[in-house]
Amino acid sequence: MATERVPSAYSVATGVWVGVGARDEPEPLSGVSHFLEHLLLKGTEARSAHELAAAVDRVGGDLNAFTAKEYTAYYCRLPADQAEVGVQLLGDVLTRPALRAADVENERQVILEELAMDDDTPEDVVHGLLAEAIFPDHPLGRETAGSAKTVEDITPADIRGFFEHWYRPASMVFVASGPIEHEQVLEAVASAFEGGDGGPTPERTPPSVPMRDVVVDRRRIEQAQLALGFRGVGRRDPDREALDVIDHVLGGGLSSRLFEEIRERRGLAYSVGSATSSYADVGSLTIYAGTNPAQVGDVLQLIDAELAKLVVDGVDDDELEVAVGYLTGAYVMGLEDTGSRMARLGALLTTTREIRPVAEQLARWRAVTHEDVRRVARRVLDQPRALAVVGPVTEAAVRGRRSRRRSA
């Protein structure tokens, strides 16, 4: 448990981070964490879903949840004078869920509609394909919500068994932020959450299968969606901050190289950028662009050119300064409200079992040097890559373009 006192705030954000997520599911139960996330907010032994919602709406608050690869989070943000209500609601939801069979069937249909919606969104599809290509035959490559087949096959008994196995004290972290006192929150948590023994923690295996180089989903749509990816670094890797700098210079902002070259100078895409993800033992760096199918080869060639420049030359002084300024500034501004502060505590405690001080994180970005950038660029970008494409293009055409660029 951790709390952060914010005396000037008018709200209190409370949350429970459960240290099990999509990567901890057996393949036949892919999506069960997300399924369970939906169900816990459908009601408890004492409250219906409507009563849960009304308790929060009555004071203008928010009760919600989300599922990630390595944890599932449940949170409640309320006016400060209603803080104990949030603790009680979370205790009820996390320790006494109803998990009714009728609710399972209802949410099954909701989730299937959610999957169908995602499948109708090419930008989502291409990122899903890329994850599968970067982490083939590994749970990190699966969709967090599972597939239509697994969602259809999961039974109420599967969900109850998953809850009873994982939702126990050893896997759960309670966090809160706002104008609160730690001891008062501790008393409220002890009252709201039932006791129990420790329980298991996940055993995770890093990906071992080589990446797939090209994956194409041929569809009759107006744009081709491109996603290029590399395996990156894990959450505790000392090179993580240097990769953050590389990501920002490459495609992380409006001043990034890819945005300037592909959108501003060439007009080849409306949306283009990059992002990083980090997990316990591995990570990824991904690049995305949406473009006219006839321009796929040009866009890929420009991306390859910028990647090559980063590997050979690194970044200049101004790019390094801008990237570090953006990373540190955005991080600090992201801690303006109690919800973001609470989420920071929950994510850090769940994934690293410690809370890194804000000042230390800022110092790590500020310590990145030109040599760090060049070294990490070689480590990540000068390695095998995966390419996913969704649109009216063929795999043979994409492979042909890549082959011609390599031989040029």
Buried (B, 14 or more C-beta within 10 A) or exposed (E): BBBBEBEEBEBBBBBBBBBBBBBBBEEEBBBBBBBBBBBBBBBBEEBEBEEBEEBBEEEEBBBEBBBBBBBBBBBBBBBBEBBBBBBBBBBBBBBBBBBEEEBBEBBBEEBBEBBEEBBEEBBBBBBBBBBBBBBBEBBBBBBBBBBBEBBEBBEBEBBBEBBEEBBBBEBBBBBBBBBBEEEBBBEBBEEBBEEEEEBEEBEBEEBEEEBBEBBBBBBEBEBBBBBBBBBBBBBEBEBBBBBBBBBBBBBBBEBBBBBBBBBEEBEBBEBBBBBBBBBBBBBBBBBBBBBBBEBBBBBBBBBBEBBEBBBEEBBEEEBBEBBBEBBBEEBEEEBEBBBEBBBBBBBBBBBEEEBEEBEEBBEBBEEBEBEBBBBBBBBBBBEEBBBBBBBBBEBEBBBEBBEEEEEE
